[in-house]
Amino acid sequence: MLNKIDHLGIAVKSLDDAVAFYEKALGLTCQAVEEVESQKVRTAFFHVGDTHIELLEPTSEESPIAKFLAKNGEGIHHVAYQTDDIQGQLNQARDSGCKLINEEPVSGAGGKKVAFLHPKSTHGVLTEFCSPEG
């Protein structure tokens, strides 16, 4: 049911500084910057082959990204897997004993539905399922 790794989410303190690094030092092009109010973040996406890098900057101290940065500093925040059946993936994870952060998919960046699995159930890796809205 999983098709590929869709993206790696990276928590950053300053989206502007991080975008400049990815463009200048790595030669990548920022494809889009978007604010996701429901998640209290501003995101920037880069294409690297069939995978994307998603930079995440908090827009509020209550943002999960702000809490992550306070605890861990900048770095990899999550791994996102593309699926064509996000609810089926959630059901499979729950049925196998995994703790879900999202019982049902929510709207995320890039016009996608997203849902997260708790890292305490996934060997320390915040895991996201994503699929196109619609």
N, C-alpha and C positions, 0 to 999 in steps of 0.2 A: 503494500500500500504506500510505502514511502518511495518517492521518485528520485530524489537527489538531495544533497545539502543545498538549500536555497540561499542561505546567507549566514555569516558570522556577525553577531552583534557586539560592538565594541563601545564600552562606556567611556566618554571623554568629558573633561571639564569645560573645554571650549571647542565648540563645533568649528568656528572659524579657524582656530589654530590647527586643529586636526585635519580639516579639509586642505589647508595650505600644505601640510606635510605630505598627505597622500598624493596631491597633485605635483608638488615640486620634487620631493625625494623619490617617490615611486613612479611618477609619470602617469598616474591614473587621472581620469576625468570624472568629476562629480556629475552624476546623472540627474540628481534631483535633491532638493532640500524641502522638507515637509515638517509641519508641526502636527503632532498627534495629540490633541487635547485630552482624549480619554486616558492616555498613558503618561501625560505630563512630560513629554519629550519633544525635542526637535531632532530630526534625523537627516542624514545625508547618505546617499547610496552611490557606490562605485561598482562597476562590472569588472570581474576578473574571470574571464572565460565564462563558464556556465554558472558560476557562483557570484554572489554579491557580498560586499562588505557594507554593513550598516553602522554608521557612527551614531551614537545616541548621547545627546546633551540634555540634562534635566531642565525643565522650565519652572519647576517648583521644588521647594525643599521636601514636599510630600511625595515626590516622584520616586518610584522604585529605583530609578537610575541614580538619583541623589543619595539615596540610602546605600546603594551599592558602592558609589564613589567614596562615601564617608567611611565605610567599613573596609573596602579593598583597594581603593585608588583606581586609577585608569586601567583598563585592560578588557580582556574578553569577558563579555557578559553572558552571552547565550549562543547556542547552535540551533539554527532553524532548519527543519526538514520540510520539503515540499511534499504535499500529499493531494490526491484527488478526492479523498474522503476523510476530511478532518474530523467529523463526528465519529466515524468508524475508528479512527486512530485513538481518539480520546476514550472511546468505549473499551478498546483493546487494552490500553494502558491501565485504565481503572480496574478492569476485570483481572488484570495480572497483579493487582495490589499497589499500583502506583498512585501517589497522592497528586491530585490535579489542582493547579492554581485556578484554571478556568474549567468549569463544568461544561460550558458551551463556548463556541468560538465568539470572539468579539472583533470589531473593526480595528485594523492595524494600518501601518504605513503602506504606501504603494498600492492601495486598493485591494488589500488582502484581508481575509479572515485569519485570525490567529488564536492560538490557545497554548498555554504553558503548562508544563509538568514541573512539580516541585523538585528542586535539586537534592533534597534529602532522600528522594525516591529514585534518583537517576545517577547515583554515584558521584554527586557533587556538581553535575553539569545542568544548569538551567536549560531546559529543552523546550523548543517551540515547534509546534506544527503550524503550517501555513498553507493556504490555498487561495486562489483568486475568488473575489467576491462574486456572488451571483448564483 
